[in-house]
Amino acid sequence: MSPFVGRINDWYRNASSQEFCEVESEPGIKSVRAIYEYYKSLNYPTIIMAASFRNAEQVLALSGCDRLTISPTILQNLSQRTGEVVRKLNPDVQAAYRPLPLSEAEFYWQHNLDAMAVDKLAEGIRLFAQDTEKLQNKMNNELQTLSLSTRLCNCLNLICSIQHQMKVNLWTKNNCRRWLMNWPNISKPLTLSTSSIAC
């Protein structure tokens, strides 16, 4: 599970125009700690990986979390600091209660009571769907390009083979190389007028 500290803070800041003076009071920090303590107290094997940090203080406030996604800028900031890092999250936390069975209707009701959770979950799904579509389109374009490149190589191999067999200089080596380098800009098929060979 990867809760986003910065995005949670942004939502509360935009919704209430509230600024958080202390890192300990940030909703994103509180949310990650609550999630971590809940799963660890009930011995769930889920790995908690906090992300979307905006500064080094947020990282230090969640020291002890299973995983942390930290940007190179913040890593550099941390590497220049001295002193002891105090662990803030401990997996040996005791459960305050045992969870009761929860119906689907009760789950959605409790989820809908948290406006931030509703907004950010829906936004996250939309963004992941958009990124998935972009990735699929990029892969399709790459496959089409690869397919065209493969056909071109096969065509040039055929030309070279015929040239060798007929011992006719259909194309010079330099012309072949020049055409191959410019082939993405050529919109019509290649035609060799000297031999009526086309590809």
NORJOVEN-V683598 format. One record per residue. SS is DSSP state (@ for helix, = for strand, . for the rest). Layout:
((SS) (SS))
//
This chain:
((.) (.) (.) (=) (@) (@) (@) (@) (@) (@) (@) (@) (@) (@) (@) (@) (.) (.) (.) (.) (.) (.) (@) (@) (@) (.) (@) (@) (@) (@) (@) (@) (@) (@) (@) (@) (@) (@) (@) (@) (@) (.) (.) (.) (.) (.) (.) (.) (=) (=) (=) (.) (.) (.) (.) (@) (@) (@) (@) (@) (@) (.) (.) (.) (.) (.) (=) (=) (.) (.) (.) (@) (@) (@) (@) (@) (@) (@) (@) (.) (.) (.) (.) (.) (.) (.) (.) (.) (.) (.) (.) (.) (.) (.) (.) (.) (.) (.) (.) (.) (.) (.) (.) (@) (@) (@) (@) (@) (@) (@) (@) (@) (.) (.) (@) (@) (@) (@) (@) (@) (@) (@) (@) (@) (@) (@) (@) (@) (@) (@) (@) (@) (@) (@) (@) (@) (@) (@) (@) (@) (@) (@) (@) (@) (@) (@) (@) (@) (@) (@) (@) (@) (@) (@) (@) (@) (@) (@) (@) (@) (@) (@) (@) (@) (@) (@) (.) (.) (.) (.) (.) (.) (@) (@) (@) (@) (@) (@) (@) (@) (@) (@) (@) (@) (@) (.) (.) (.) (.) (.) (=) (=) (.) (.) (.) (.) (=) (=) (.))
//
